[in-house]
Amino acid sequence: MNQSQKSQSKSLRAITAVCALGLFILLPSLTNREPVAEPAGPVVKENKYIGSAKCENCHSAEASGDQYGKWSKAPHHKAFETLKGKEAKEAGAKHGVEDPSKSEKCLKCHVTGYGLDKKLFKKSFDPEEGVGCEACHGPGDNHAKARFRAANEESDEEGFGEEEGEAKYTEIPEGEIIAHPGVDTCIKCHNEESPTFKEFCYFHREQKIRHINPLKPRTKEEKDALKGCDCKDEIKCEHKCSEKCTGKKDE
């Protein structure tokens, strides 16, 4: 080996030694890094509004309460339409609103999800449905998909069922949808900001729009609670509901 080759060999050994030393120093820092957190479960897409018409698919059987049918006959269904009426225009005029059907002051409570990002609404959603199912129960896309998946995994109908004889009650997992909205949901719109607001008994009014599933097993206490209040908005309750009977927020 000549002098030049010896020199190159020494240089190569030196470079190798430096690389080895660097790797020795670097290894602890790599192995001591905090582990990257992995998702605890499947990544759930952002929930979206699908419209009340989609709810009819599973919530129209008489045996399970026909929730869709009851909503379609209730005042909430006509909430947007009422903004075009004479009474709404007269009430709006007193508060400087020329056209209630185009005013944010009115639409925020007469249209489900008004003011939210358009990306949160599926093409099936119709804003003119007024105060729809999702105004109280929240966006229903995830719920609908979960119920259809569950039905496909069963040999027979799961959930409410299309056939009267097959309808049965299925407990909905917490967080999938708001199954039991309460007074706090109602008073977001039924309050002093409304030009037509009057004090009311939530427990009496709730009976007028109730659409429970009769197939759900209930204890005696739960059945007694469904009796609600018979004060007829006179705000003279003798029941335990009296603390929030007026529908107002706690002072």
C-alpha positions in Angstrom: 0.0 0.0 0.0 1.5 3.4 -1.0 1.5 6.5 1.0 -1.6 7.9 -0.7 -3.7 4.8 0.0 -2.6 4.8 3.6 -3.7 8.4 3.9 -7.1 7.6 2.4 -7.5 4.6 4.7 -6.8 6.7 7.8 -9.3 9.3 6.6 -12.0 6.7 6.1 -11.4 5.2 9.5 -11.7 8.7 11.1 -14.9 9.4 9.3 -16.3 6.1 10.4 -15.4 6.7 14.0 -17.0 10.2 14.0 -20.2 8.7 12.5 -20.3 5.9 15.1 -19.8 8.4 17.9 -22.5 10.7 16.5 -24.9 7.7 16.3 -24.0 6.7 19.9 -24.9 10.2 21.1 -28.1 10.4 19.0 -29.6 7.0 19.9 -30.6 7.9 23.5 -32.4 11.0 22.3 -34.3 8.9 19.8 -35.3 6.2 22.2 -36.2 8.7 25.0 -38.7 10.6 22.9 -42.3 10.8 24.1 -44.4 8.3 22.2 -46.8 9.8 19.7 -50.3 9.5 20.9 -52.5 7.3 18.8 -56.3 7.9 18.4 -58.2 6.1 21.1 -60.7 4.8 18.5 -61.9 5.3 15.0 -61.7 8.9 13.8 -65.3 10.3 13.7 -66.1 12.7 10.9 -67.7 16.0 11.9 -71.4 15.5 12.5 -73.7 17.2 10.0 -77.3 18.2 9.8 -79.4 16.0 7.4 -82.9 17.4 7.7 -86.0 16.2 9.4 -87.2 14.3 6.3 -84.4 11.8 6.8 -85.7 11.1 10.3 -89.0 9.8 8.8 -87.2 6.7 7.6 -87.0 5.2 11.1 -89.3 7.4 13.3 -92.7 7.0 11.6 -93.9 3.7 12.9 -97.1 4.0 15.0 -95.9 1.2 17.3 -92.9 3.2 18.4 -94.6 6.6 18.7 -94.5 8.1 15.2 -92.2 10.9 16.2 -91.9 12.3 12.7 -95.7 12.4 12.3 -96.2 14.3 15.6 -93.5 16.8 14.7 -94.9 17.4 11.2 -98.2 18.4 12.8 -96.7 20.6 15.5 -96.1 24.4 15.4 -92.3 23.9 15.3 -92.7 22.5 11.8 -94.2 25.8 10.6 -91.8 28.0 12.5 -90.2 29.5 9.3 -93.5 29.8 7.5 -95.0 31.8 10.3 -92.4 34.6 9.7 -94.1 35.4 6.4 -97.5 35.9 8.1 -99.3 39.1 9.1 -98.7 38.7 12.9 -95.0 38.2 12.5 -94.7 41.3 10.3 -96.6 43.3 12.9 -94.4 42.1 15.7 -91.3 42.7 13.7 -92.3 46.2 12.8 -92.4 47.1 16.5 -88.8 46.1 16.8 -87.5 47.7 13.5 -87.6 44.4 11.5 -89.1 45.0 8.1 -89.1 41.4 6.9 -89.0 38.7 9.7 -88.3 35.9 7.1 -85.0 37.6 6.2 -83.9 39.0 9.6 -81.2 37.3 11.6 -83.0 38.3 14.8 -85.9 36.0 13.8 -84.2 33.3 11.7 -81.8 32.3 14.5 -84.8 30.7 16.3 -87.1 29.9 13.4 -84.6 28.0 11.3 -82.6 25.0 12.5 -78.9 25.6 12.7 -79.1 29.2 11.3 -75.8 30.9 11.0 -73.7 27.8 11.2 -71.0 26.9 8.5 -72.6 25.6 5.3 -70.2 22.7 5.5 -72.2 21.3 8.4 -75.3 20.7 6.3 -75.9 17.8 3.9 -77.7 18.4 0.6 -80.8 16.8 2.1 -81.2 19.5 4.7 -84.1 22.0 4.0 -83.9 25.2 6.1 -87.6 25.9 5.4 -88.5 22.9 7.6 -88.5 25.4 10.4 -87.6 24.2 13.9 -86.8 20.6 12.9 -85.8 17.5 14.8 -82.1 18.6 14.8 -82.9 21.9 16.4 -83.4 20.1 19.7 -81.7 16.7 19.2 -78.6 18.1 17.4 -77.2 17.1 14.0 -78.3 13.6 13.1 -75.8 12.3 10.4 -73.8 10.2 12.8 -76.9 8.9 14.5 -78.5 7.9 11.2 -75.4 6.1 10.0 -74.9 4.3 13.3 -78.5 3.0 13.3 -78.3 1.8 9.7 -75.0 0.0 10.5 -76.6 -1.6 13.5 -79.6 -2.7 11.5 -77.4 -4.3 8.8 -75.6 -6.3 11.4 -78.8 -7.7 12.8 -80.8 -10.5 11.1 -84.0 -8.7 11.8 -85.0 -5.1 12.2 -83.2 -3.1 14.9 -84.3 0.2 16.4 -87.9 1.3 15.6 -88.5 -1.0 12.7 -90.6 -0.6 9.6 -93.1 -3.3 10.4 -95.5 -2.7 13.3 -94.9 -6.2 14.7 -91.2 -5.9 14.5 -90.7 -2.6 16.1 -88.7 -2.7 19.3 -86.9 -0.3 21.6 -83.1 0.1 21.2 -81.1 2.1 23.8 -79.1 4.8 22.0 -75.4 5.1 23.1 -74.7 8.4 25.0 -73.2 11.0 22.8 -74.6 9.7 19.5 -77.4 12.2 19.6 -79.3 14.3 22.2 -82.0 11.8 23.1 -83.7 13.9 25.8 -83.4 17.7 25.4 -84.5 19.6 28.4 -85.6 23.1 29.5 -82.2 24.6 28.8 -82.7 23.8 25.1 -86.1 25.5 25.0 -85.2 28.7 26.7 -82.5 29.5 24.2 -85.3 30.8 22.0 -88.4 30.9 24.3 -87.2 33.9 26.3 -87.5 37.6 26.8 -85.7 38.3 23.5 -88.8 37.1 21.6 -91.4 39.8 21.0 -94.2 37.4 21.7 -92.7 35.8 24.8 -94.9 35.0 27.8 -94.0 33.2 31.0 -94.8 29.5 30.6 -94.6 26.2 32.4 -92.0 24.1 30.6 -93.4 20.9 32.1 -96.9 21.7 30.8 -95.8 22.8 27.4 -93.5 19.8 27.0 -96.5 17.5 27.1 -97.9 19.3 24.0 -94.9 18.5 21.8 -93.9 15.2 23.5 -93.1 12.3 21.1 -91.8 9.5 23.4 -91.3 5.9 22.4 -94.0 3.7 24.2 -91.8 0.7 23.7 -89.1 2.0 26.1 -89.1 0.2 29.5 -89.8 2.7 32.3 -89.8 2.5 36.1 -92.8 3.8 38.1 -90.9 6.9 38.9 -90.2 7.6 35.2 -93.8 7.0 34.4 -94.9 9.4 37.1 -92.5 12.0 35.8 -94.3 11.8 32.4 -97.5 13.1 34.0 -95.9 16.5 33.9 -97.8 19.5 35.2 -101.4 20.5 34.9 -101.0 24.2 35.8 -101.9 25.2 32.3 -99.4 28.0 32.3 -100.9 29.6 35.3 -97.5 29.1 37.0 -99.1 27.7 40.1 -97.4 24.3 40.2 -97.7 22.0 43.1 -95.2 19.6 41.7 -91.4 19.3 42.1 -91.0 21.0 38.7 -91.9 24.4 40.3 -88.2 25.5 40.6 -88.0 26.0 36.8 -91.7 26.1 36.0 -91.6 29.6 34.5 -89.2 28.5 31.8 -86.8 31.3 32.9 -83.1 30.8 33.6 -82.1 30.7 37.2 -81.2 34.2 38.5 
